[in-house]
Amino acid sequence: TIGTLAAGYRTTLTPITLVIDGQPRQLRTHQDTVDALLTNVGVQPHPEDIIAPPPETSIQPGMTIRIDHPRPVEVSVDGQRLVLQTHAASINEVLQEARVTLGPNDELLVDGNLRARTSDSKPARVVIHRAVPFTLHQDGQTMTLYTTAPTVGEALRAAGLTLYLADHVHPELSAPMSAGTEVVLERSTPVTI
C-alpha cells in the first residue's frame, strides 16, 4: 500500500524547469503557483528580480520559470560614486538608469563584465571623465579644445601636437588642467649655424 501511494505521489508531480540566472534545473512539484514553488525550493525573490511568469501564475506541466537577479554596477562621475542593481545589458542602458549623459569629448572607461552575475565577481565599474574646455594660443591663432587629460602636457599630446625642446609653453607642461585654462605655445625657430 505504501509503495502504491509513493508511486501515485510521484506520478502526480508536475514537471517544470526552473532557470535562475541562465542556469536550468529540472523539478517536479505538487505546488499550484510559481510563488509556492519558489518558497518550496528555498528561493527568496527580491523586488529587483525579474520573475517570468509572475509569482501568482498557476503551475502547468512543462512550464519554464525564469528568475533573473540584478547585477551590481558601480558608476563614478562628477566626483560621485553610485552603485546600481541593474538588469541592463549595455553601457547605454546602464547610463540611462544612472541618469548620466555623455558629452562628445567625455572619456568613458568600463572595467569588468556588465553581464557577470556570479556573486564572487566584483561589480563592473563605469568611470566617466568629463572633458573640460581650454584655449590654445599658437602662431597667432586661437582655438578652443576639449580634454580629459590631467595636465597641460598630456592635453597637448592628446590634441596631436608635437613639442620640441626649445618650444615655450605657458603654463608649464606639468601644470594641472582645468576648465578655461589658457595655454600659450610659442614655437621655436630652427637656426642653422
N, C-alpha and C positions, 0 to 999 in steps of 0.2 A: 504493500500500500504506500509506504513512504517513497519507494522507488518510482511508483507511478505518479505520485504527487510531484516529486522532484522533476521528473521528465515533463510532466504537464506544465510545471512552472517555467522550465527552460524554453519550451516551445511557444509559450505566450509572450516571451520577451520580444520587444520591438528593436530591430537592428537600426542603428543610426551611426553617422560619422561625425565626430567632434573634431573640428580643426581649430587649434589655438595657435595664433601667430604663424600660420602656414604648416604646422605640424599635425597631421591627421592621426586620430585614434578611432578604432572601430569599437563600438559599445553596443550592449543590448540592455534594454531598460523596461521597467514597468511604469515609469513616471509618465504623467499625462502632459506636462508642459515643459518648455525649454528651461524655464526658471527652476522648476522642481528637479530636472535632470542635473543642472549645474550645481545645485545645492547638494544633491545626492553624490556627485563625484568630487565634491570639495572645491569647486571653482567659485571664488567670491568675486563677482563682477564689480567694477568701479564705474562711476559715472562717465569717465572719459573713454571707456571701452566701446568698441563697435560690436554689437551682437546682432547676427542675422541668422534666422529670422528673430523678431523681437521676443523677449522673455515670456510674454503671455501666450505665445503661439502653441497650439496643440502639437504633440509629437505624432509624426506619421512614419510608417515603415520606410526605410531607405533615406530618410531625411539627412541633410548635411547641415550642421550648426557651426557657424564660424564666429570666432571671437578674435578681435584684433586689439591688442593693447597699444597704447600710445608709446612713442619713443621720446626720450629727453633730448632736447637740442638747446645748447647754450648760445645766445646771441649777444655779442658785445658791440655796442655802437654808441657814439656820443658820450663816452665816459660811463655808460650804464651797462649792467650785465643782467640779462633776462633769461631764465630757464623755462622753456616751453615743454609741455607734454603734447606731442603732435602726432597726427596720422599723415602729415604732409609727405608727399613722395618726391617733391622737387624743391630746389632752393627758392624758387619764386613763391611757392606756396608757404614755405617757412617765413619768408619776409612779409608776406601778406598777413599771416597770423600774428607776427610780431609788430605789425603796423609800421614797417620800416620801408622807406623808399630810397632807391639808389640814384645818385646824381650821375651824369655821364662820365665824370672823371674820378668817381669814388673807386676805391680798391676793395674787392671782396675776396676773403680767404675762407676756405672751408677745410676744416681738419676733422677727419673721421668720416664714418659712413652714416649718411642721413637715414638709411633704411635698416640699420642694425637694430635688432630687437632683444638681443641677449642681455640678461641682467648683469653679466660680468663685464660687458664692454662699457667704455667711457662714453658719455654723451658726445655727440658730434658738436663741434664748435664752429660758429659762424662769426667772423670778425670783419667789421667794416671800418675802413679808414676813410674819413671824409677828405675830399680834395679841397685845398684852400687856394684862393687866387693870389698871385703875386705879379708884380710888374717888373719886366726886364727892359733895361735901357742898354742898347748896344748899337754902336756905329751910327749914332744919331737917330735911331729908330726906337720906338717904344711899343712893347706888346704885352698883353695880359695873358699869362699862362696859369694852368692849374696843376697842383702837385699833391701827392700824399707823402712825399719824402720828408724826413725829419730835419734835414739840414739843407743849407743853400747849395753846397757842392753836389749833394745827391739829387736835388731838384734840377740843377743844370744838366747833370748827366742824364737824368730821365727825360729831359727835354731834347736830348740828342746833340748837345753842344760839346765840342771838343775844346778843352782848355790847354793852353801852352804855358810853360814855366814862367814866362815873362808877362803873361796877361795879368791884369789887375782886376780883382773882384771885390766889391764892397756891398754888403758886409762880407767878412771873410767866409771861406768855404765851410768852416765848421760851425758857423752861426746857426741857431735853430730857425727853422722855417715857420712862419705864422701867416695868417691871412693878412693881406695888404703889404707884405714885405716889398720894399723897393730894392731891386738888385741892379747894380751898375757894373757892366762888364766893359772894361777898356782893353781892347785888343792890342797886343804888342805888334811892333812893325819889324819885319825881318831886315837886317842890315848886313851887307857884305863888306868885309874889311880886306 
